[in-house]
Amino acid sequence: MKPMDVVTDFVLIGARSYVNSSTLLSEARKALARHLVPEARWHHPVVDAQFHGEVLSNGVFRFFAGTQAPTAEATAGAKTVMRFQDRNWAYTAVFLEDTGRPVERRLERRRGVGDLQLAGDYSGRCLIDVGTADDLFANAIEANKQIHLLTVSAKPGPFRVVNLFMRRVPLQPPVSNQEGSCWLPLVIRNIGVRRRDDSIATLSAVSLPDTFVKPFEVAFALFEQP
């Protein structure tokens, strides 16, 4: 099967000037379901995602079929590389930005994180809305960012939290409620911290207790802004 290109029409969330990682995940997921594997054929698929730089414009998701990773040449210049895998299928999607196609739409997203409690550096628990896959992506990432900012709240700032990569993230929410909210506990446990020249890199295990969702991992970089 030849690679398939799916043209994007992103939206910016809130006051952001860039396309955030949850939007990239959501749009790639929708493109996968619409053009390659209908959700009726899904059996708890997961995605690994790497984010290589800020996305400021639209472009294309280029999908490669099969378990073998695309060549370095095929992924050269990609801002994001996502690996989707299920019991009977696998695809890799790379996002190739087109700076001539600016993102022109903007959307306000309702708050989907509550009762946030710190439980050690870069660790904690909260409630998040998981009514849809979009909610799951956005709120799990936002909860992690808020836990990071709470951890350094006593230090001079401001700070910026950047999503580096995610592993084994579920594509389907544990409970689906297309008509409204569905709040569940989320637990974030830090499993690694590494100091870099200009930032702190963290790795966290994220879980939704008492659901079929297996723990997944998220890595962030914490930058002190001038």
FIZAVO-77154 format. One record per residue (C-alpha): x, z, y. Coordinates in steps of 0.05 Angstrom, whole numbers, plus 5000, padded with zeros to 4 digits. Layout:
BEGIN
XZY...
! end
This chain:
BEGIN
500050005000502649815068502950345123496450415162496350525237490650915269490250895345489151565379484551765436486952485449483953005495487753525534485354245523484154675584489554615637494954355590498953745610500853595537497153475472497654135434499454205360492354385338489653745370494953345333493053675267485553575279486152845299490652675240485953035193479952635220483851975214485652135142478352285124475551685161480351145139483851365074480851945034473552165046472552915046468252854984474752714946478353314973480153924931483154434978488653975008494154255051498753975105506054105125507253915197513553865240513153805315519253465347517353455421511753485471506452945464504252705533500852045516496651705463499651265409498651155334498651565271502251145219500151355148504651245087501651325018504851684959509152284944515751974967517552125039518251535087525251305104528951575164528150895197520550945189520251625222525251485277522551695345516452055315513952645356510352935295511052855220505453115175505253135100498153165070497553324996492053464947491253474872490552714865493352414929498752484982499952165050505052245105502952125177507952025233505752015305508951475349507651575423506051005471507751235541503650665569497250985543496051635581491152165557485252125604480152605573480053355581476053895544474954635553475155005486471355655476475556275460475956385385480656985379478457705385480258425369487758275371492158855346499758865344502759135279510259075291514458535325511057855319506058145269498758355275491558235258485457975293478857615283478456855290472956345290473655885229466955525234470354845230477254585212478554465286476955205299481555425242487455025268486555205341485055945332490356095279495655785325492856135387492756815352500056725333501856555405498257155431501757615381508457335405506757455478504358165462510958305427514958135490509858375541514558945565520258455579521358035641517957365635514156925636514956655565512856015531511155975457512355295423509955105353515854845312512854725243507354945195507254955119501454935070496054965123489154865092485254255115478554575100475955235130474155785081467155795109464055205145458855295199458054655239452454965280456155575307461556095300464056425236469056985248473857245195479957715195486757385203493257745185500057525214506357795181513157625210518157435155524057205198527057215267533156815290536256815359538256135386542055945449535855865492530256185451528056625394525556275331520456635287517256505219510656825201506156855140498856775158493156975113485557005112484257595065478757545013478156785018480556204975485656025028492756165005497656445057501055915099507155935145508055795219514555765258514955845334520355845388519656345444522756115510523756535572521656095631525456105696
! end
